[in-house]
């Protein structure tokens, strides 16, 4: 359908006239009705790239007989749910990249032990309105409902939604319907719906960083609606989440695989390098080099690596080993996970504070690296986790803790404060950590 015909539709909304002119009664019926009943929806679509290029409601929502979510609506077989498989009919490369990305698998986490707290400690309504809204959910079919989508799982635009056609994800998580605006997807707020809060505060870290400050000061210089959006060429005021993780550089094209430039995994209790991390790091450093000199980029990564190695070696590895021993020795009271204080403390050390520290270092957010990160990791580790483990009175566990306290990184607890301050002033204490930064 041409743009001229669509414009004519706003002037002459007669279904019979439009159907004859276009030869597509379904398309005309969709637009005639929704223009009246959902004017905001219609207006978004009409001014979108889809509207400008004649991509209609029926192009995206049409269904085949036998589709699990297909239903007859005003004489047309449609599906309310538009999936990455549907979008992939026109955007094949993007759909394939999304399918290979972390985002596409976000919904699977809710079938694992990671959803334990939401369902056991909270309850299903909390999981539905909370976790599943970001991660996605396995869409349920209910044939008694008008559109065959269960109200327990619809609406949902979670980034890892598991769809009835076997596809994973939801393009509308980043490109909200019905405008599907690329400018909106390029802004940090698009990511901030999910990437914020106590356990992964990327949005807050970005806002406190120089990058975020530069963006909010110079948003009008970001050229967000440009078809081509190459950092350093089409804009240079600041990077956004999309700039670093997805968008084009002078040597890289756009990618919808958000892990293609991530070298460390900062999610689990102990961080590890990702498979192929050297190439992924090169990809990210290429983005950095659009605005920064090589020495600046190398220095940032040395500091970032140092923070991750510190978190791993000083806190995560020993805490995990002690927690494993506590479980193996059977000294905890109670059977259910998280029914013991020590499990909550260990969880918050890595899942909340440890993630904040690592993400803060990755994104140049000093307050999240230290005060919301390592400071709280250290407090919980030394004054809650270790005493709780010692309180069980198990000889093997206590021997592990005594050995730990004798190591240089932890011996500060048993030394006079004046001696430690002298070692800091002389640089002697800093030498304990020099190996964590890696080679020059």
N, C-alpha and C positions, 0 to 999 in steps of 0.2 A: 504494500500500500504506500502510495506516495505521500510526501509531506503536504502537498497541495490538497490531497483528498482528506487528510487528517484535519487540516485547517477548515476545509469545507464542512467537516463533521460538526465542528463547534458552531457553525452558522445554521446548518440544516440537519438537525439530529434525527431525521426520519430514518428508521431502520430500513424500510423498503427502498428508499432512494439510495442509501449508502450501499446496501447489499447488491443492488443492480449495478451501481457504478464500479464496485470493487470485485464483485464476483465472490465475495467471502462473507456470507451472512453471519457466520460465527464471530468474525472479527468486528463487524459492525455492531452486533448485538452486545458484545462485551463493552465496547467503548460508549455506546449510547446509554446503557444502563448505569455503568460505573461513573460516568460523567455526572449523572444526576445523584446517585446514591452515595458515592465516595469522591466528591470533587477534589479533595486533597490528593488522593491516590492518582486520580486521572491527571491532575495538573503536574504532579511530579513526573509521571510517565511522559506526558506530552512534551515537556521541556527537556527530557533526557536525551542522551545519544540514541537510545533505542527508538524513542519517538521521532527524532529527526531522520532516522534511517529506515523508518517503516517497519520496525520490529514490534509486533502487536502483542496484546494479551495472549491471544491464542497460540502464537508462535512459541511462547514459553510454557503455557499452561496446558496445552493439548496433551492428551493421553492416548495410549493404545489399549485396546480391549485386552483384558487380562492383567493389566497393571494393578497391583494390590491397592493402590490409593485412587484408582480411577472412579469417577462418578459422573452421572448424567446431570448436567446443569443447563437449563434453558435450551435443551435440544442438542447440546454439544458434550462430548466425552472429554472431561478435563481432569487435572490433578491440581489440588491447591498447592501442594508442595512442589517447589522448583529446586531441583538438586544439582550438584556439580556435574552429574551426568547430562542433565538437560542443558546446562550452560556450556558444557563441553562440545555440544553439537556445532557451536560457532567458535568457542574459545578453547580449542582442543589443547594447546600447549599449556595454557594456564590451569586447566582442569587436571592435566597430568602432573604438573608441578605441585599443585595442592594435594593431590592424592599421595604423593611421595613425602609430604612434609610432616613435621610434628603436629601441625594444626589438625590434619585429617585424623590423627589417632588420639586426639584429646578426649573424645567420648569413651574410648576403651578403658580409660582410667577408672571410670565410674563402675566398671564391672570387676574391679580389682580391690585389694585391701585398702587402697588409698581412699575409698569412699566410706570406710568403716565408721569414722567419727560422725559424718553427716547423718548416716542412717541409724547407728546404734546410740550415740550420745544425743544427737538431735532428733531426727525423725524424717520420714519421707517428704512431708511438705517443705522442710528446710532444704532437702536435697534437690527437690524439683525447682523451687524458686531461686535457689542459690547456686549450687554446684552445676546443675544441668543447664542453667541459663548461659553459662560461659563455655563449659566443656562440650555440651551437646548431650543428646540422649538417644537411645534406640527408639525410633518412632513406632508407635503402636497403632494398629489398624482397628477401628471399631465400626463395623458395618451399620450399626444403629445410628451413627452420627451422620449429619447431612453430608459432610465432606470426607467421611470415612476415616478421619484422623481423631484418635482418642484425645479427649480434653486433658488427660493426664500428661500427655507429651506435646500437645499443640496448644498455643504457639511455642515454638522453640527455634532459635537461630544460632544455637551453639556451634562453635567453630569445628567441633568434631562430631557433629550429629550423624548418627548412623541411619541411613535412609532406606525405605522399603525396596528401592531398586538396586541395593547393594553398594551404592556410592557412599562416601564419607565426607562430611563437612557441610558447610552452608556458606555460599558465596555472600549472602546478605549479612553475615556477621561483620564483614568489613565494608561491603558496598550496599548500604541499606536501601531497601526497596522503597519506592519504585523509581527513584532517580538514578540509583547505582552510580553515584557521583564519584569520579576518580579523585577530585579535590578533597572530598570528605575522607576517603580512604588514605590519603597521603598525610593527613594531620594526626598528631599524637593522640588526640581524643578518641580516634577510631579504635586504637589499641587499648586506651585507658579504661574502657568498660571492664575489661577482664584483668589486665596486667597492672594491678594496684593492690594495696592492702598489706596486712602484716606479714604475709609469707612470700610475696613477690611484688614489691612496690616499685616496679619499673617506672610507672607514671610519675610517682612522687619523686623518684630519683632524677628522672629527666627534668622535671620542673625545677629542682634545686641546682641542676648542673649549669655550666656555662652554655651548653647547647640549648637547653630549654629557655634560659634567659634570653639568648639571642633570638630564638624563634618567636617568643611572645612579644619581644620588642619590635621585630621586623616581619611580622606575619604578612604584611601587605607587599613585601618584596619577594615572597616565596614563589610567585608564578604558579600557583597550585593548579590552575585550570589549563595549563599548557598541555598540548598533546604529547610533546616531547618534554621530558623532565630529567635532564642529566645534571647531576650535582657538579658544581663548578662552572657549568656552561649556561644552563637555563636558570639557575638560582645559586646563590652563594652565601646568603645571609645566615643560614643555619641548617643543620640536618634534623630530620624527624625520624621516628621509628622506621618508617618506610624507606627513608634514604639509606640507612645503614643496613637494613635486613633484606630489602627487596628491590629497591629502585636502581635505575641505570647509572653507570659511571661512564667515563670516556672509553673504557675498555670492557665493561660488562653490560650485558643487557638486563632488562627487568626479569626478576624471578619471583614466582609465587611459592617457592620452597624457602620458608623462613629459617631453615637450619643450614642453608648453603654457605653461610658466613660465620657460623658459630664454632669455635674451636674447643671450648670447655663446656661440659655439661654442669650447670650450677644448681640443678634440681635435687639430686639425691643426697643422702647423708655424707658421702665422700665423693668429691668431684673427680672426674677422669676426663682425659682428652677424648674427643669424639673420633670415630673412625674417619680417616682422611683429614685429620685436623690441620695438618700443615697447609694443605690447599685451601681449606676453609678460612684459615687465618689470613692467608695471602689475599683471598677475596675481600675480607673485611678491611685489611690494611690498604687495599686499593681504594676503598671508599674514603678512608681517613686521609689518604694522600692527595685527595682533591683539594683539601684545604690546609693540610699540615705537612711540614717537612719530615723527611725520613727519620731524623733523630728524635723528633717529637713523638712520632708513632712508635718507634722502638722503645722509647722511654716509658710510654704509657703501658705497653705490653709487659715490660719488665716489672713494673709496679703491680699491674693486675695479676701476673703470674705469682709474684711474691705473696700477695694477699691470699690467693687461692691455696698456694702451698702451705702458708701459715695456718689457715683454717684447717686444712687436711691434717697436717702433721701434729700440730699442737693440741687440737681439740677433737676433730671428727674421728680420726683413726683410734686414739685411745678410748674415747667415749663409746664408740661402737664395739670395741673389743671388750670393754667392761660390761656393756649392756648384754652382749652375747653370752658372757660368762655368767651374769646374773640369771639369765633365762635358763642356761644349761644346768646350773647348780640347783635350780628349783627352789630358790630361797624366797621368791616373791609370794606374798599372800594374794589369794584371789586367782581366778582362772581367766577372766575376760581381759582382753587387751585394753589398756588404758584404765584398768581398775586399780592401778597402783600409781602413786605420785611419781615414781622414778620414770615411768614410761612417758608421762606428760612432759616432764622436764627434758628428757632426752629428745622427744619429738620437737619441742620448741627450740632446743639448741640448734638442730640442723634444719628443720622445716621452716622456722620463722627467722630466728636471729642469724643463723649461719647463711641462709639465702640472702638476707638483707645485706650482710657484710660482703658477700661475693658479688651480688648485683651492684652494690654501691661502688665497689672497686672497678667493675667492668664498665660502668657508665659515668664515671667521674663524679660520683655523689659522695663527698667526704663525710657528711653527717650520717648518712646511712651506712657507710663503711665502718665508722667508729661508734658513735653514740647509739644508733639503732642496731648496730651489728656486733662488732667484736667486744664492745663494752658489755653488752647483755649476754653474749656467748660466755665471756669470762666469768661474769657474776654467777650465772646459772651453773657453769661447769665446776667452779671452785667451791661455791658456798651452798649449792643445793645438790647437784648430781653426785659428786664424790662423797659428801657426807651421807647421803642416802644409801649409796652402795656399801660404804663402810659399816653402816648401822646393821646390816644383815649379819655381821660377825663371822662371815665365811673366810677361812684362812687363805684360800686361793685368791679370792677377790681382793682381800686386804693386802696380800703380797703384791699383786699387780699395781695397786694404788701406791704403795710405799715405794716401789721401784720407779713409778712415774714421777712422784714428788722429788726424787733424787736427781732427775734429769735437769740439765741447765735451764731449759725453758720454764720449768715449774719450780725451781729451787728458791725463787724469790719469796715464797711463803715462809721459808724457814731461815731467812737472813735479815739482819737489821736494815731498816729503811735507809739509813745514812750510807751504808755500804753500797746498796743498790743505786742510789742517786749518784754516788761517785763513779760507779761503773757506767752509768748512762752518760755522764758528762765527759768521761774519757773515751767513750765509744766502745768500751769493752763488752758491754751487754749487747750492743747491736751486732757484734760479731757472731753471736749465737745464731742469728737469723740470716747471715749473709748468703748462705748456700741456697736459700729459698728463692732468690731472685734469678737464679740460673746464670749461665755464662754470659760474659760481655759480648 
